[in-house]
Amino acid sequence: MRQIELLIPARDPEAGRAAVDHGADAVYIGGPAFGARAAAGNSVPDIAALVDYSHRYRVKVYAALNTLVYVGELDRAEHLARGLLAAGVDALIIQDPAYLMMGLDGTVFHASTQMCNTGADRAKFLGRSGFSRVVLERGLTIDEIRDITARCGVETECFVHGAICVGHSGRCYLSRSMGPRSGNRGECSQPCRLAYDLVDGHGNVVVRDKHLLSVRDLNLSEYIGGMIDAGVTSFKVEGRLKETEYVKNVTAWYRTLLDAEIARRPGLRKSSDGNTQFGFTPDPAKTFSRGFTTWTAAGIRRGVASFDTPKALGEPLGRVAEVGEGWFTLSRPAQRGAERGGRDNLVPLPTARSEAGTGGGKENTASVTAARSEAGGACGGGYGGGFESVTTTPSGGKEAGTEYRGENTASVTTAPGEAESKGSGGGRNEPASGITALPEGNGPASSRYEEKTLSPGDGLCFLAGGRLTGTNINRVDGDRVYPNRPDGIVPDAEVYRNRDHRFLSVLGKSRAVRTVPVRIVCRVDSQNLHVSARDACGNGAETSLVGTAGPAANRERMASVIEAQMRKTGGTIYSVEGFTLTSADGDLPFVSAGELNALRRRLLDGLTARRTEAFERDKRSAAVAAAAGRDDTAPYTEDHLGGEDNVANPLARRFWEMHGVTGFDTANDLRRSLDGLTVMTTPYCIRRELGLCLKEDPSDPIRELFLRRGRFRYRLEFDCAVCRMRLIKE
């Protein structure tokens, strides 16, 4: 049976446990060094504790060692890798192939997206050379993902949510071109989020002081089914620097979506075990969000940039209708322009091409209404193919936007976004799964209006004339909202909520419960009580109470006591979903509550031991399969590697030489200067975003374009045949 994995980031063990509790199938976390998020390091003992907690539910833990390793660091990197493996991590996510040359026998390796995995040939090679999984580049279409999974013969992992690296991962040197901090060393300074001027070849400013490389956050909620059908194994959420609240909310959201899609497809199951209950309605727009985009999933398109700000705007509420002394009211919803497609929705560039106002707009939140999920059990076998796995939302089924109504709140009615989104070719972008496409705009896909409730403590952002300001709400009186500060609150300003006080309060108090369903069978013969327990994965345990005190005087009461005590699983990970009591002669023995409790504890302890043995057996099998599939002579597709391939140490060089590579340029991350080199390659195109696409209008007179920030200047090259833009450091 094919397994589907929801993979969640963990900044620290607390976030990791929250991910497990809210339904993650796997968690990835950084160690004390060599992780692509240097600020999210963790000690090996802390990771070991997270492993112990996670493995109770067959949740895997992957350690991210996904940076380049320099010559003098090889011994330290190997020591850390061995320590993490001893701590029980299930795989190492790596960028540098040096780890494959360290003799780490029995290790499962995942090829990080930092290896720039964009095609089937490369993915197939990585699978043959020792990797069990390939993490694909974000900038791929569903069709490209389908082709890779069909041809590569290795598991694929795809990002579905979170921040987007605008450049090809592992091939971006923009940060390194501006200073010593490198993304390939876990220290990216995020220069793609800075403001730049766009200038032409004559030095004229086309767009001034805009965040021209800053794109919105990924949200592929609408494509989950299509990605499953395309063969994706692991659905990855970005965010190893995010708060625990983000982890809880986004994990619960994608758990619900994935369970629903799995339930529709026979032959699928989630890769972990246990059912999750969380006491809130998840909504990804209510935790960190720069506004959402589907990026390239349906093909390269316009409306993915966030020119005015790289910050988290949150959910769109509407526009300022009226401003009074210390208050304002809201009216119609915000309707950005660029995400709708077409040049006429953009602020036009001046005829003289000397300066421009804003170019492009915001693609706001794509709303998804997730149904309650009732999916098949996590594991095969057991009773009738497994127990029913149910992810539940709060009782009563209240929507997140309406369950917080109370004193001192205001209701804001916002209209839905347009139901059709157009890409650069002007055609409708349909999700590959056949699910109704969600808009790239503000509202839900349905035609109904949605009520949003404001309350004191909410954080608001106001966007007007390209200027972003923010404040908190002090109080609400009817339809009047009284902010803490009036800065930037002008009529027609777009309004976003980046902090929903009531939602975060509910989220903070919510304690998700994850339990493993079991069925207990009690059988009586000759005054002996035999009990057995089995989980949905087919793991079982038995124990007995021999020589009881004799028959019970009241059979019905004794049967009730036995069942009640056997169902008391508090303090364990189990919940009794099925119970059966039989007697060979119809009588029941008298057994005290204390004896029954001890019997139950022995039973569940035995089941836990069987589950642990089975998990470790599966883990060893995975490692053996990975080792068996490794071919140290599999030829690579090229015999020469450039500086962008970043061969930075002798072990990495030896790896590539084994696979037929004979020529090596100096690794870009080892160069003192990157002048004249390509420091970013991306499917994102500033021309397309501004409505200046040369494929649509080959007559556009501007041929040379540059990005400028202070003393730094980058020439833009446009490969229109494949829709790629490159930045060359000048």
ABEGO torsion letter per residue (X at the ends): XBBBBBBBBBABAAAAAAAAAAGBABBBBBBABGBABAAABBBAAAAAAAAAAAAAAGBBBBBBBABBBBAAAAAAAAAAAAAAAAAGBABBBBABAAAAAAGBBGBBBBBBAAAGBABAAAAAAAAAAGBABBBBBAABBAAAAAAAAAAAGBBBBBBABEBBBABBBGABAAAAAAEABBAAAGABAGAAABBBBBBBAAGBBABBGBBAABBBBBBAAAAAAAAAAAGBABBBBBGAABBAAAAAAAAAAAAAAAAAAAAABBGBBBABBEBBBBABBBBAAABBBAEBBAEAAAEBBBGABBAABABBAEBBAEBBABBBBGBBBBBBBBBBAAAAEEAAABBBBBAAGABBBBBEBBBBBBBBBBBBBBBBBABBEEBGGEBBBBBBBBBGGBBAAAAABBBGBBBBBBBBBBABBBBAAGBBBBBAAGBBBBBABABBABABBBBBBBBBGBBBBBBBGGBBBBBBBABBBEABBBBABABGBBBGBBBBBABBAAAAAAAAABBBBBBBBBBBBBBBBGGBBBBBBBBAAGBBBBBBBBGBAEBBABAAAAAAAAAAAAABABGBABBBABBBBBBAAGBBBBBBAAAAAAAAAAAAAAAAAAAAAAAAAAAAAAAAAAAAABBAABBBABABBBAAAGBABAAAAAAAAAAGBABBBBBAAABABABGBBABBBABBAAAAAGABAAABAABABABBBBBBEABBBBBBBBAAAGBBBBBBX
